[in-house]
Structure formats: structure tokens, C-alpha cells
Amino acid sequence: MVADTELRELAPPAFTHAVPALLRVYEAAMRPPPEQLPGRAAVMNGHAYYPGFRAVVALREGRPVGFAYGFHGVRGQWWHDMVTEGLHAGGRARQARRYLTDPLEIAEVHVHPEAQNQGVGRAVLHALCEGRGERTAVLSTRTGPSAARHLYRSCGFTEVLEDFAFPGSPDQPFSIMAARLPLTGPGGRRPPGRSAWWPWTGSR
């Protein structure tokens, strides 16, 4: 467990209520153009009701400093279908079957700059994946060296598709990474004393 940090899981209604607070973490970490934030909020709210949804938030003094969420990936979901198509187009049908047949799709992992390099990202990632029934976990991250990619590799993720451009973002190549579950390496533990589905809503 990271010092002075609590990990909490959010049920879908609590997650959607907390999206504005989580977006502030996303904005600080990623610095997107402000006009993109309403669209990101809409995507996050929609993801909350995907099958197998789970969200984990890291709190310090009642405020979020990091979060991660994901869901069970299935055919018909945009990311799942785009990556499957990309793997097949690249002659990697075998990898598509291996990693996308029964995946936990990790949609977002973000840590506020003030809490980075303190184990928060690793803690929320492990908590998100802990006890999942899927065979694999999959995600996308920006191509090139980064702290995020180093974290994912240290947890057992490997690159299965490089320099992949999603429709609408041809100038922002991504690396598709995958890992067998459970993840490798040490992770954070949820503190005792509250239900795993404590409905944190953005305030203490």
C-alpha cells in the first residue's frame, strides 16, 4: 500500500458521479486541449456500464490523486474492434486470438503529477486487475519511451502492436500492450474497513 493513500473501488453509479473529479486528474496528467474534456467525460460515463466494469481510485485526504478503470472487452466495442482489425492487418491473427479472446480492457490509468513516481500508478493498476476472471489484460499507450510504458512492462505487459494509429488520430501513434493475468511484480493492497464497492462520489 502506498503511504498516505487509500485505494477504493467505485461501482458504476459512484464512478459516473465522480467523473468530474477524475477528469481533473486526467487533465493535470495529460494536458489535453480543453475542448476535448466534454467528449472524454461522455466516453467515461458510457464505459461505466460496459460488462465487467471496475474502477479504482487513489485518495489522499479525500481527494483523488490517481485512478484506473477497465471492463471486459468483447466484439462490438470500438477499441476492441479497432485493435483486432489492426492485428489481423499486420499478420498477427495469432496474437489477436491469444490476447483479445478473453481480455480485461484497461481504458485509463492516470496519476496526478504531484503523486507521480510514488507507486500510485502501480497500486491502482494491480488493484484493477486483482482477482479478475479474464485471461489477459490489454491497453494502449503512446509510442515511445515513457514512465507509463516502463510501469506496464514491469507489471508483465509486452508490446503486441507498435505505431498503431486509431481512426481520427493519425499523428498520434500508440503501442498496444498485453499481459497474462494475474500481473507480475508487487502491487498495492486495498486497506481493510470498507466494502470494496464503497460509493466514493468525489467528496469526503
C-alpha positions in Angstrom: 0.0 0.0 0.0 1.3 3.5 -0.9 1.8 5.7 2.2 -1.0 8.1 3.0 -3.1 6.8 0.1 -6.3 4.8 0.1 -7.4 2.7 -2.8 -11.2 2.4 -3.3 -13.3 0.7 -5.9 -16.3 2.5 -7.4 -19.5 1.0 -8.5 -20.8 2.4 -11.8 -23.2 5.0 -10.3 -20.4 6.3 -8.0 -18.0 6.4 -10.8 -20.2 8.4 -13.1 -20.9 10.8 -10.2 -17.1 11.1 -9.7 -16.2 11.7 -13.3 -15.8 15.5 -12.9 -13.2 15.0 -10.1 -11.4 12.2 -12.0 -11.3 14.4 -15.1 -9.2 16.9 -13.1 -6.6 14.2 -12.5 -6.7 13.3 -16.2 -6.4 16.9 -17.2 -3.4 17.5 -14.9 -1.7 14.3 -16.1 -2.4 14.5 -19.8 -2.9 18.2 -20.5 -5.4 17.7 -23.3 -7.0 20.6 -25.2 -9.8 21.9 -23.1 -12.4 21.3 -25.8 -11.7 17.5 -25.6 -12.8 17.2 -22.0 -16.6 17.0 -22.6 -16.0 14.2 -25.1 -13.8 12.4 -22.6 -16.4 12.7 -19.9 -19.0 11.2 -22.2 -16.8 8.3 -23.1 -16.1 7.6 -19.4 -19.7 7.8 -18.5 -20.6 5.3 -21.2 -17.8 2.9 -20.2 -19.2 2.7 -16.7 -22.0 0.4 -17.9 -19.9 -2.0 -20.0 -19.7 -5.6 -18.9 -17.3 -6.3 -16.1 -16.7 -2.7 -15.3 -14.3 -1.9 -12.5 -12.8 1.4 -11.3 -10.2 2.1 -8.7 -9.4 5.5 -7.3 -6.4 6.5 -5.1 -7.3 9.0 -2.5 -5.3 11.4 -0.3 -7.1 13.4 2.3 -10.3 12.6 0.5 -9.2 13.8 -2.9 -8.3 11.7 -5.9 -4.6 11.6 -7.0 -4.9 8.7 -9.4 -7.4 6.3 -10.9 -7.7 3.4 -13.3 -10.7 1.6 -14.8 -11.4 -1.1 -17.3 -14.0 -3.7 -18.4 -14.4 -6.9 -20.2 -13.5 -6.5 -23.8 -15.9 -8.0 -26.4 -16.6 -7.8 -30.1 -18.6 -4.7 -30.9 -16.7 -2.3 -28.7 -14.8 0.3 -30.6 -11.3 -0.2 -29.1 -11.6 -4.0 -29.2 -12.6 -4.0 -32.9 -10.0 -1.4 -34.0 -7.2 -3.3 -32.4 -8.4 -6.7 -33.6 -8.5 -5.3 -37.1 -5.1 -3.8 -36.8 -3.6 -7.1 -35.6 -5.1 -9.0 -38.4 -4.0 -6.4 -41.0 -0.5 -6.7 -39.6 -0.5 -10.5 -40.0 -0.9 -11.1 -36.2 -4.1 -13.0 -36.1 -2.4 -15.4 -33.6 -1.8 -12.5 -31.2 -5.4 -11.4 -31.6 -6.7 -14.8 -30.6 -4.2 -15.0 -27.7 -4.8 -11.6 -26.2 -8.3 -10.5 -27.3 -10.4 -13.6 -26.9 -11.0 -13.0 -23.1 -9.4 -9.6 -22.1 -9.8 -7.1 -19.4 -9.5 -3.9 -21.4 -7.8 -1.2 -19.4 -9.2 2.0 -20.6 -7.5 4.6 -18.4 -4.6 4.8 -15.9 -3.7 8.3 -14.7 -1.9 9.8 -11.8 -1.8 13.5 -10.9 1.7 15.0 -11.4 2.0 15.7 -7.6 1.7 12.0 -6.9 3.7 10.5 -9.7 6.8 8.3 -9.1 5.4 7.3 -5.7 3.9 3.9 -6.6 0.3 5.2 -7.1 0.1 4.1 -10.7 1.3 0.6 -9.9 -1.1 0.3 -7.0 -4.2 1.3 -8.9 -3.2 -0.9 -11.9 -2.7 -4.0 -9.7 -5.9 -3.3 -7.7 -7.8 -3.0 -11.0 -6.5 -6.4 -12.2 -6.6 -8.3 -8.9 -8.9 -11.3 -8.9 -10.2 -10.8 -12.5 -11.5 -13.8 -14.3 -10.2 -12.8 -17.7 -7.1 -14.5 -19.2 -5.4 -11.3 -20.3 -5.2 -7.5 -19.8 -4.8 -5.2 -22.7 -4.2 -1.5 -23.1 -2.8 1.2 -25.4 -0.2 3.8 -24.6 1.6 6.4 -26.6 4.5 5.1 -28.7 8.0 5.9 -27.4 9.8 5.8 -24.0 7.7 6.9 -21.1 7.1 6.3 -17.4 3.8 4.7 -18.3 5.4 2.2 -20.6 8.1 1.4 -18.1 5.4 0.7 -15.5 3.4 -1.6 -17.8 6.5 -3.6 -18.8 7.4 -4.0 -15.1 4.0 -5.5 -14.5 4.3 -8.0 -17.3 2.9 -6.2 -20.3 4.6 -6.6 -23.7 4.1 -4.9 -27.0 2.0 -6.8 -29.4 1.4 -4.0 -32.0 3.6 -0.9 -32.4 2.9 2.5 -34.1 -0.8 1.9 -34.3 -2.9 4.9 -35.3 -6.5 4.9 -34.2 -9.0 6.4 -36.7 -9.2 10.2 -36.2 -5.7 10.4 -34.6 -3.2 9.6 -37.5 -0.5 11.7 -36.0 -0.6 10.1 -32.5 0.7 6.5 -32.8 0.1 4.1 -30.0 1.6 0.9 -28.7 -0.8 -1.9 -28.0 0.4 -3.9 -24.9 -0.9 -7.1 -23.3 -0.2 -9.2 -20.3 -1.3 -12.5 -18.9 -3.3 -12.3 -15.7 -2.5 -12.2 -12.8 0.0 -9.4 -13.3 3.6 -9.8 -12.2 5.5 -7.7 -9.7 4.4 -6.2 -6.4 1.2 -4.2 -6.2 -0.8 -2.2 -3.7 -3.4 -3.7 -1.4 -6.8 -2.4 -0.6 -7.0 -1.2 3.1 -9.5 -3.0 5.4 -12.5 -1.4 6.9 -14.8 -0.6 3.9 -16.7 -2.5 1.3 -14.8 -3.0 -2.0 -17.7 -1.0 -3.6 -17.7 2.0 -1.3 -19.5 4.6 -3.3 -17.0 7.5 -3.2 -18.5 10.4 -5.1 -15.9 13.0 -5.3 -16.0 14.3 -1.7 -15.0 13.0 1.7 
